[in-house]
Amino acid sequence: MSKTQNFTRLALILALLIILGFTPLGFISVPPLVSITIMHIPVIVGSIVLGYTYGGVLGLAFGIISMIKAIMEPVGGDIFFSPVLSGNALASVVMCVVPRIILGIVPGLLLKLLNTTKIPENVSIGITAGISTVIHTFLVLFCLMVFFDGMILADIFTYIISINGVLEMLAAVIISVAVCRPLIKLFKRTANQ
């Protein structure tokens, strides 16, 4: 694949992230909790089909969008993601950006590792999406626990095993498997033309 093709694909996924981020589609507000998100899915898909470097850029975009959203429309626990409202601006920036960049890097690396095994590609993509979502959720909740006294370990554990975390993971697995395999085939075909 040429760099021009990859930059174009990156731009399309970034546009999708912006649309999701600034409409009710990307962050589903559930007061008094933090918002439930599907913003991680385009990041995972981008990392799988374009590679971990582009995934890191998508993760950074996700982090910046989530921070802007938390500043503009904070809901419940989302104030922790707002450097303006949290009382600890640096911690909010770190919590918004670092786990999301890692979310963008992990799927590309993990899929590369799984592709060295005899696991079928669909299964590898599903495992990658599931593990990446769990890592992202854990990192965000870990940051909440470390940076903000308002989050205690029991609350974090409850959230991780709650329906929200499970639904985010299932959505990532199902959509990634459905979208990534056809995109990978399409990208290979267009690269050979």
Phi, psi and omega in degrees: 000140180278159178297324179298316178298316181294320178295323177295316178295320176299315180299321179295318180290322176299319178298319177298317178299318180295316178298313179297318185292329185248021169231168179293355183288323187276325180235113180264111185284128179229081180299145001270009181282177171286165181291146171275140185233151167244009181296337181290336186293311176299329178294314179297312180300314180299319180293321180292314187272335182252340181110164188292332179294311177294324176300320177298322177295317178296321177297319176299316179298317177302315180297316180294317179297317180294326178291316178298317179298319180293329177287316186281321185221067182290136177234119176052241183291352179296343179299334178294336180273355182261115178296341180279324188254343190285336186088353178216083187302314182298316179298320179296318179296313179300315183294326179286322191263311188298309179299329182285324175295316178299319176303323180286332182274319187303312184300318179298317179289317182295318179295321177301317178294313181294332178291348176276355179260181179265016179288132178302150186302317179300318180292318178300318179296316179298315178298316180301312181296317180295311181295319180298319179296317180296316179299315179300311180300315180299314182296318179296314181292326176297317177298318177302316182293316184287316188273334187232122182295342183292343181254116177261161186303319181298320178296318180295314180299317179300318181295317183300317183269003182286170180300326181298311180297320179294317180296319178298319180292313180299317179300317180297317181295309185297311183291320180297316178297317182292326188263319189293314184300310177298323179295318179300315178297315180298315181295323178294318181296316180289333178290330182275355182272000000 
